[in-house]
Amino acid sequence: MENLTPKEIVNILDKYIVGQANAKKAVAIALRNRWRRLQLPKQLQDEIAPKNIIMIGPTGVGKTEIARRLAKLTKSPFIKVEASKFTEVGYVGRDAESMIRDLVEIAISMVKAEKRDDVLEKAKANSEDKLLDLLLPKPKGYADSAEDSETREKFRKLLREGKLDERLVDIEVDEAGPQVEVLTNTGMEDLGMNLQDMFKNIFPSKKRRKKVKIKEARSIILQQEVNRLIDMEEVKSDALKRVEQSGIIFLDEIDKVCSGSQGGYKSADVSREGVQRDLLPIIEGSTVMTKYGMVKTDHILFIAAGAFHIARPSDLVPELQGRFPIRVELDSLTKQDFVEILKEPENALTKQYQALLEADNVEIIFCDDGIDRLAEIATEVNKTNENIGARRLHTILERLLEDISFQAPDIEKNKVEINAEYVDLKLSDVVQDQDLSKYIL
C-alpha cells in the first residue's frame, strides 16, 4: 500500500470527481488509517477495526466513482456488488459470502498479472530458445559446434525481425478436458468450479501436437513459459493476504435491503432483513471458505452507498448500523457542478468525445457558452424528470453529437464548434417537449 497522505489522496480524487469534499475526506482518512494500522505492532494491528463508511446521496453524484478511484489508487482488490442481488440463506439467489469469493478471484488475477510482468523477460528468452529448438532440431547425443552456434544466432536474428513468422512448426498444446456445467443453488457458486478442478485431477490434460505458424507459436509458447515460471502457491498466498489487509468492498443499493417502516407499515419482503443479518457477520469479521483457502474479513473495508429516498440509515438493523461508524452525505449536483464536470476532470466527457472524433480527423471545440448551455439543460431535465445526476450528461451529449458522429467519416468541414446556438439547435425541441424528453433525454 502506498504511503499517501489524506491531502494527497483528495488531490488525486479531485482530478476525476467534482465536489463532494466531505466524502473524499472520509475515504482519505479511512485509507490512511489502514496504512497507520500496518505500522503498529502485530498484536495491536488485530485489535483495530476498519472504519466502514455509508455514503448517502442520489444517483449519479459520484459515490461509485469515489470508491473505484480509491481502489485504483491503492492497487487494492476491489469489487462493487449490489446489496439487492443477495438473498437470505434458504432463498434462491446469491448468498452474501459470494462477494468475498469474487474478491479473492479478483486478487488472484491482480497478483498473477504482477507476477507475469516479473517473469515476462525470462519467459520471452525461454520461448525464443524453444522456437529455435523447433526450427533447428538436434539429433540425440549430438554435440554443439561453433558452426551450429553461428547458424542458431542467424536464425535468432531472423526470428526477431519477423522474417520467419509464416514458417510452420509442430508444437505441443494442452487438450481441454471434459467440461461440466452445474446448475447451483444458494451458497453453492463454487460447486461448479470445484467439480471442474476434480475432473482435471481425474482426467489430466493431454498433450497433442499442432502445426502452427511461428507467429502463433510464439504467443502459445510464451504463455506456457509464463505459467511454468509463476509460482501459483505464492500467488494464492499473496492474494489472500492482500484481500485480508487491503480489500475494499463497495456495497451499492444498501437502502434497498432496508425494511421501510413508514406509518407502521412493514414491507412484506421477508428476505430483506435476512440479507442484513447475513451481511452482518462478514462486515464485523468472520472467516469465509474459498477455493484458495480461508479468508478473514476482519480488516476488509466496506463502503456502503444508497440514495435512501424512502428508507433511512436508521432503518438498517441496529447491529449493522454500528458497523458503519462514518456517514457521509453527498450533495445533489448544481449547474456549476455540471460545468466543472464537463471541463475539469482528466476523463471529462467532452475530452472523451474529442478524442473519439479525432480518429476521423474531426476536431470538436466546446465553447464556454456551449458548455454553460449543456449544464443548464442537464439541470433543467433533472428537475423535470427523474434526477439521475451526472449520468444525464451522457444522454445529452450523445443526442447532441449524434449527427456529427454519424457523418464524421464523410464530413468536409473538419472543425466543429459546439456553442450555445448549436446546442439549442439540436436540443431545444426535445427539452421543451416534456413528454419527448422523458424518452430521449
N, C-alpha and C positions, 0 to 999 in steps of 0.2 A: 504494500500500500504506500502511495506517495505521501511525502510529508508536506501537505499543503495546508496553509493557514486558512481559517474561515474566510478572511477577506479575499484571499486568492481564489478560493472556491466560488465565492459570489461573483468575482470579476469574470471568471470563465463562464459561469452561467449567464451573466449579463450579455455575453456575445450572441446567445441563442434565444434567450427568453426576455421579453419586455415586461417591466414592472414586477409585481409580486415579491417585493423586498422581504416581507415577513416570512414567506415560505422558503425563500432562498437562504435566509439567515438561519432558520430552523434546521434545514437539511445540512447546511455547512457546519453547524455546531455538532449535530449528530455524527457527521462523518469524522470530524476532528476528535470527538470523544472516542471513536473506535481506535484511532491511532494512539491516543493517550493511554487507552487501556492496555495496548500491546507493549507499552514501555514499562509497565508495572511488574512486580514480582508475580510469578505464575499463580501463587495461592490467591493473591488479591484479584488477578485477572478474572478468575472464575466467579468471583462474587459480584462483579459489576455487570448489570444487565443493560442491553441496548435501550436507548430512549426512542421507542417507536412513535411514529407521527401519524396523525389523522389530518388530511387536507380537506377542507370544506369549501366548495365553490362550484359554480355552474360549469357545464361542459365547455370545452374549448378555451379555457383561460390559462392552461399551461401545467396542470397537475401531473399528467403523464410525462410530459417533456422534461420537467424538472428531475423526476426520478430516473428517466432514461439517460439524460446527460450526466447525472451523478454517477451512474454505473460505468459509463464510458470513461469518465474522468479518473476513476479509481481502478479501472480494469477488473472490477468485481463481477462475479457471476450474478446476473440479473434476470429476473423473469417477471412479466406482467401477467396477472391472472384476474379473471372476472369472478368476484365472490359469488355472483348469481349462478355461475355454472356448477357450483358444488351442491351436492345433496347430502342430507343426513345419512349416516350409515344405515343400511336397510332399504334405502330407496334406490331406484335405478338412476345411475348417473356417476359422476366422478366424486371420489372422496377427497377430503381436504389434504391428506398426506401425499396425494399425487403431485402437488406443486413442489414438494421437496425432491421427489424423484426426478421431475423435469429440470429442476435447478441443478441437480447433480449431473444430468446429461449435458447441460449447457457448460458446466465447469469442466467436464471431461473434454468436450470439444475445444474449449479455450486453451487448456493446458496442452492438449495434443498439438494444436496449431503452433503454440510457442516452442514445444519440443521439436516440431518439424522444422521450424526456422533454424534451430540449433544444429540439427544434423544434416540440413539440406546440402551444404557444400560437400560434405563427406559422401553423402548418398549420390550426388552428381558424379563425383570422381569414380565411385564404385560402379555406377551404372555405365559410365563410359568404358571402363575396363571390361565389363561384361559384354558390351556390344562389340568391342574389338575381339574378344574371345570367340564370339559368334561369327564374325567376319573372317577371322584368321584362326580357325581351329587347329590345335596341335595334336599330333598323334601321341598316345600314351608313352611315357618313358623318353620322350624327345627332349633333348637339352637345347636351351636357347643359344643362339649365336648372335654375333654383332650385326649380321645382315638381317636377321629376324627382327631385332630391336629397331633397326633403321626402317624396315618396312612397316612395322607397327606404328612408329611415330608419323610416318607419311599418311597412313590410314587415319590416325588420330586427328591430323590436321584437316584432312578431307571431311571427316565426321563433324568437326567443329564448324567448318564452313558450310555444312548442309549439302555437300555435293553427293552424299551417299543416301540421302533421305528416301529416294524412290526404290532403293535396293531391298529385296525381300530376305527376311531371316526367319529361322524357326525358333520360337521361344516357348517356355513353359508357363502356362497360366493356370490359376485355380478354377476348378469347375464348381459351380454353385451346387450346394446340397439341396435336399428336399425342402420346399417352402411350406410352412404351417401357418394357417390362419385360424385364429381362435376368437369366437365371439365372447367377450368377457363382461362380467357384471361389476357392480360397485366394488372398489378396492382391489380389483384384480388386473389392473392395467399391465402389470409386469408379467402376468402369466404367459402371454403370447411370446414375449421376448425370452423368458426363461425356457420355454419349450424349444425355441429356436436354438438356444445355447446347448440344450440337452441333445437335440438332433445332430448338432455339429460334432458333439463328442461321440455319439453312436455311429454317425456316418462322417468320418473325417473327410475334409475336402480333397478331391482327387486332382491330380495334375494332368493336364493334357497339352499336347503340343499344338501350336497355332502358327501359321505362316502369316507374318505381317510385315509392313514396310518399316524401315528404320525409324521414320518419323513417329509412328505409333508405338513401336517397340521401346523407344526412348522413354516415353511417359509411363508405360506399363512397368518397365524395369526400375525406373526411378521410384515409383510408388512402392514396389516390392522392397526396395532397399531402405526407403524411409521407414516402412513398417517394421523391418528387421532391426533397424538401429534404435527405434523408440522403445524404451522400457515401459511396458504398459502397467506394470506394478507400481512404478514410480509415478506414472500419470494418475493412476487411481488414488494413490496416497496424497499427492499434491492437490488434486481436485477436491477430495473430501475435506482436506484441511482448509482450502480456500472457501468452500461453501460454509463451513462452520465458523470461520473467523471473519469473512468479509462478504458473505452472501447478502443480496438485497432482494426482497420480495415486495412487489407493488400490487396491493390488493385493491383493485378498482371496483366500483359499484358496491362498496361496503354497505351503503344505505339501503340497497335492495334486499339485504338479508335481515333488516330490522323489522320487528313486528310492530307496525304502527298502531298506536292505541288512542287515536283521537276520539274524543267523545265517548270513551269507554268501549269503543269497538275494537275488537281484536281480529287480526287477519286470520282467515281460515286456512292459510298455508302453514300446515304444521311443521314443514321441513325447515322453515327459516331459522327458528331459534335453535333447532338441532344443528344447523350448519355452524352457527356461532359457537355452540358447545364443542363441536369437532375442531374448530379453528383454535379455540382457547388453549388446549394442551400444547399445540405446535408453537403458538406465539409465546407462551410463558416458558417453554423449554421442555422438550421431550426427545426421545430417541426414535428415529424413523429408519426402518429397514429398507435399503435399496439393493439393487443387484450388484453394486460395487462395494457394499459394506454399510455399517451403521453410521448414521449422521445425527449429531446432536444439534438441536435447533436453538439452544440457549442464547447464542450470540448473533443469530441472523437478524438483520434489521428489517422490520416490517413497516412499510409506508402504505397506509390505507387512504382511500380517497372516495369521495361521493358528493353528489350535489345536495343531498339532504333537503329536498324541496318539501316532501311530505313527512318523512321520518326525521328525527333529531338524533344527534350523537347519544343523548341520554336514553334513547330507545334501545340501544345495544344492551346486552346483558351486563350487569354491573361488573362481573369479573373481567369481561373483555374491555370495558371502558378503562379499567385500572391498568391494563397492559398497553394503553396508548396515552402516555402522560402528556405528550405535546400535541396541542391542537392549533392548527393554523387556518385562518380564513382567507381565501383568495378573493380578490376584488373582481367585479364584472368589468369588462373592457369598455373604455370610453373611445370617443372619436380620436383623441390624441394618441391613445394606445394603438389604435389601428394604423395611424400614420407611421408611428415608430416601428410597428411590426413589418410594414411594407418597406421601410427604408433601412433600418439599423442592423438586424441580425445577420450573421455571416451566411445563414441559409435562407434569407428572406425570399418570399415567393417571387418578387419582381426580379431578383437576381437569377432565380432558377429558370424563369421563362425567357430571360435574356440569353442565358447560356444555351437553352434548348433551341431557340430560333436562330442562334448564331451558326448552328450546324447547317442551316440552309442559307447562310450568308445574309440573313436579315437582322438588321440592328434595331432593337427596340429601345426607345428612350422614354422613360417615365418622367414626365414633368411634375413639378411640385403641386401645381393646381390639379393635375390629373389624379395624383395620389390622394390629395385632400378630398376630392370628389368621391373616389372609391371608398375612403374611410367613412364619409358621410352616408353613402348608400348602405354600407355594411351595418352601420349603427342603426339606420332607419329600418332596414329589413329585419334586423334582430329584435327591434322593438315591436314591430307589427306582426311578425311571425314568431316561431319558436327561437329563443336565444341560444344559438349554438357557438357563440364566441368567435374565436379567430378562424374556425373552420368555415365560416361564412365567406371568408376571403377566397378560399379555394374555388367555391362555386361561382363567385362574382368574376374572378379573373379568368376562369375557364370560359365563361359566357362572353366576356369582353374580347378575348383573343381568339375566339373560335374561327372567325373568318380568316384572320392572319395565319393561324396555324394550318388551315386547310389550303390556302393559296400560296404559302411560303415558298415551295419549290419553284413556282412559276412566276413569282412576283417580280416586277421590273424595278420598282422603287425599293431599294434595299435598306432604306432608313425610314422607320415609322415612329412618329411622336404620339405618345399617349397623353393628351392634355384633357382638361375638363370638358371641352367641346366634344372630343372623340368619345369620352366616357358617356356623356349624355346622349349622344347619337346612338350608341349601341345598347344602353341600359335604361334610359328614361321611361320608355314604353312599358317595359316589364315591371319596373319599380312602381309606377303609378297604378298599374292594374293589380290590385290586391290579390285577386283570385289566381292570376297568372304567376305572380311572384312566389306564391306558395309552392308551385310545382317546379318553377325554373330556378329560382334563387333560394 
